[in-house]
Amino acid sequence: MSTRADRARRVGNAMIAAVLLVAAVAPTRPVASVENRTGHDLWLRPEQSIEPVALPPAQRSGPVDALADPVAHPGMIYRACDYCSIVVEEDGRVKALCSGLASCACQILRGGWKDHAWLHRQQTAYYDDDWDPLFDRADAVTSLRAE
């Protein structure tokens, strides 16, 4: 007869095995990048800088901390973890292709779309205003719609 602890251990082991399997078969790229498959510019926050740079359609960049797609996701940014390549599809969907288990876990737990509530928490907890320039770019379409 199995105990509750035995069942929990089996479930935990199954979850770990599933994550390892996904990490083993998921497509990976050795160098992180952003690929823009949309028909409009994306805005990127490159590693080592807080100033956003534009990424034109059908182009690829080097490593980034985050990106903004003001057309498909106004007012939001997409956080990318180290060693994760990001592909932004024509319809605005984002695919994160991460190399290694640690970067996969980071992307699941800390990456993804972030809104102004997240920005406020960053500013309150860490006095971190470094995200403002990218959020300004993400808000550009929202501002135009409000006028």
Secondary structure, 3 states (H helix, E strand, C coil): CCCHHHHHHHHHHHHHHHHHHHHHHCCCCCCCCEEECCCCCEEEEECCCCCCEEECCCCECCCEEEEECCCCCCCCEEECCCCEEEEECCCCCEEEEECCHHHHHHHHHHCEEECHHHHHHHHHHHCCCCCHHHHHHHCHHHHHHHC
